[in-house]
Amino acid sequence: MRSLLALPLVLPMAAFAGDPAAVAPSCLKPAALKDFRVQGVEPYQVQIITKRGADDTELRRRFGVMGDVLGAAGIEGFVVRSLTPREIAEVRCEGIVERVVLVTLHSGP
């Protein structure tokens, strides 16, 4: 009986271990991470929101930009395809990055 009770606790942790956002950033003050993905649905995109006026040329070159993120409220940044967990942790430690947003591209059949 005890092993049956432990099973629900183990499965979510196992699923989390393979999650793209599961690697912890190595810096003291990482950029915020917002995860709006539908779990289990691929692919997803990564929106990298930079600080206003920051030069993000190097980041754009490193991650292969798909498009720009521009908001009415002066939001600046760019969109890239799915990154590895290590890359997500890395980009969150870049000083010019304000936040990283994960978004599902398609949630239908």
N, C-alpha and C positions, 0 to 999 in steps of 0.2 A: 504493500500500500504506500509506503513512504517513497519508493522509487517513482510511482505514478504522480505523486504530488510534486516531485522535483522536475519532472519532464517539462511542464509549462514554463518553468523558470529558465531552463537550459536552452530551449529553442529560440526565444527572442534574442538571447545573447549570441547564439551561433549565427543568426541572420544578421545581426548588427556588425559582426566581425568582418563581413564581406562588403559592408556598406561603403560607398565612395567617400562619405564624410567621416569615417571612423578613425582616421589617423589624426592624432592631436598635434596642433602646431607647436613648433619648438621655441617660439618667441614668447616674450612676456605679455604683450598686448596684441593678440591677433585681431584681424578685422572680423566683424560679426559674420556669422554664417546663418543664412535663412534657407530652409529646406522646404520647398513647395512641390516636391515630386510626389507622384502617385507611386507608392511603394510597389516594387516588382515590375513596374512598367518602364521599358527602355524605348528609345533613347531619351536622354535628358540633355539640357543645355546648361551652361554655367554663365551667369551674368556677373561680370566683375565690375563693380561700381567703384570708381576712383574719386579721390578728393578733387573738388572743383579746381580747375586750372592746372592740375598735375600733368607732367609729361609722361604719358604711358606708352611711348613708342617702343621701348625695350620689351615691356610685357606683351604688347600686341604682336611683336615679332616672335617672341618665345612660344606663345600659345596658339597662334594661328586664328586670327579673328574671322568670325562669320558675319558680324554686323556691329553696329553701334547701338548703345543704349543712351537715349536722350529723353529726359523727362521734362514736363512743363515746369517742374519745380527746380530746374537747373541740375538735374542728375546727369552725371557724365560717366561713361564707361563703355564696355564692349562685351560681346557675346562670343563664347567659344563652345565647341562640342564638349562632350563629357570628358572630364579630366580624371586622372587616377587619384586615389586617396592621398598619395604623397604630394602630387601637384596641387591639390586643393589646400592642403596644409601649408605648402610652400607659398602659394599666392596670398594666403591670409596673413603671412608675415611680411609682405612687401609694405613699406611705409606709406606708399601712395594709395593703397587699397583701403576703402572705407567699409565695404561689405561684399560678400560673395553670396549669390543667390542661385540655388539649384531649382530648375523648373522642368517638369515633364513636357516633352514635345507632343506626345500623342497618347491619349488615354482611352481611345475606343478600340474596337476589334480590328 
